[in-house]
């Protein structure tokens, strides 16, 4: 197993991070605040989860002023044989 793939699965093995990915499957891009509304977690805790997803390149971050917008890096996932599709389930 490649190191990238191992890191991806480790990151996605966490329920919070997997839920963030599921949210990003439904929308092309979401702000940090929009994502945080779905979780009852502190800002530092959410920052930790965002960092894990960014460090493994699972999500992309775009900064616009003081706001951060996140999108799913589908190319990385698909390059590693991970194909995700949108679902209506939470």
MITIFI-738214 format. One record per residue (C-alpha): residue number from 1; residue in three letters; x, y, z. Coordinates in steps of 0.2 Angstrom, whole numbers, plus 5000, padded with zeros to 4 digits. Each point is the difference from the previous one (the first is absolute). Example, Ala and Ser with C-alpha at 12.3 -4.5 7.8 and 13.67 -1.06 7.14 Angstrom:
R num residuo    X    Y    Z
R   1     ALA 5062 4978 5039
R   2     SER 5006 5017 4997
***
This chain:
R num residuo    X    Y    Z
R   1     UNK 5000 5000 5000
R   2     UNK 5007 5017 4996
R   3     UNK 5004 5012 5013
R   4     UNK 4987 5013 4993
R   5     UNK 4986 4987 5000
R   6     UNK 5004 4995 5018
R   7     UNK 5000 5018 5006
R   8     UNK 4983 5003 4990
R   9     UNK 4992 4985 5009
R  10     UNK 5007 5005 5017
R  11     UNK 4992 5018 4997
R  12     UNK 4984 4993 4994
R  13     UNK 4999 4987 5015
R  14     UNK 4994 5014 5011
R  15     UNK 4982 5003 5001
R  16     UNK 5001 5019 5000
R  17     UNK 5012 5001 4985
R  18     UNK 4989 4988 4991
R  19     UNK 4985 5010 5003
R  20     UNK 5009 5016 4993
R  21     UNK 5004 4990 4984
R  22     UNK 4982 4995 4999
R  23     UNK 4994 5018 5002
R  24     UNK 5012 5005 4986
R  25     UNK 4993 4987 4989
R  26     UNK 4984 5009 5000
R  27     UNK 5007 5017 4996
R  28     UNK 5014 5005 4989
R  29     UNK 5007 5012 5013
R  30     UNK 4996 5004 5018
R  31     UNK 5006 5013 5012
R  32     UNK 5008 4996 5016
R  33     UNK 4985 5007 5009
R  34     UNK 4988 4990 4990
R  35     UNK 5008 4984 5004
R  36     UNK 5002 5004 5018
R  37     UNK 4981 5003 5002
R  38     UNK 4998 4981 4998
R  39     UNK 5011 4996 5015
R  40     UNK 4999 5003 5018
R  41     UNK 5019 5002 5002
R  42     UNK 5011 5014 5005
R  43     UNK 5009 5010 4987
R  44     UNK 5017 4993 5005
R  45     UNK 4994 4983 4998
R  46     UNK 4992 5003 4983
R  47     UNK 5017 5008 4995
R  48     UNK 5009 4984 5004
R  49     UNK 4988 4990 4989
R  50     UNK 5002 5013 4986
R  51     UNK 5019 4999 5002
R  52     UNK 5000 4981 4999
R  53     UNK 4989 5000 4984
R  54     UNK 5011 5014 4992
R  55     UNK 5017 4992 5005
R  56     UNK 4994 4984 4991
R  57     UNK 4994 5010 4985
R  58     UNK 4982 4993 5002
R  59     UNK 4993 5018 5000
R  60     UNK 5006 5016 4992
R  61     UNK 4999 5016 5008
R  62     UNK 4997 5017 4992
R  63     UNK 5003 5016 5010
R  64     UNK 4989 5015 4996
R  65     UNK 5004 5014 5013
R  66     UNK 4997 4993 5017
R  67     UNK 4989 4986 4993
R  68     UNK 5006 4982 4996
R  69     UNK 4991 4990 4987
R  70     UNK 5002 4981 4999
R  71     UNK 4997 4988 4985
R  72     UNK 5003 4982 4997
R  73     UNK 5016 4995 4991
R  74     UNK 4991 4987 4990
R  75     UNK 5016 4998 4988
R  76     UNK 5010 4994 5015
R  77     UNK 4987 4987 5006
R  78     UNK 4997 4994 4982
R  79     UNK 5018 4998 4997
R  80     UNK 5001 4989 5015
R  81     UNK 4985 4989 4994
R  82     UNK 4987 5009 5012
R  83     UNK 4984 5005 4991
R  84     UNK 4988 5009 5010
R  85     UNK 4982 5005 4994
R  86     UNK 4987 5011 5007
R  87     UNK 4987 4992 5011
R  88     UNK 4985 5007 5008
R  89     UNK 5004 4991 5017
R  90     UNK 5009 5009 5013
***
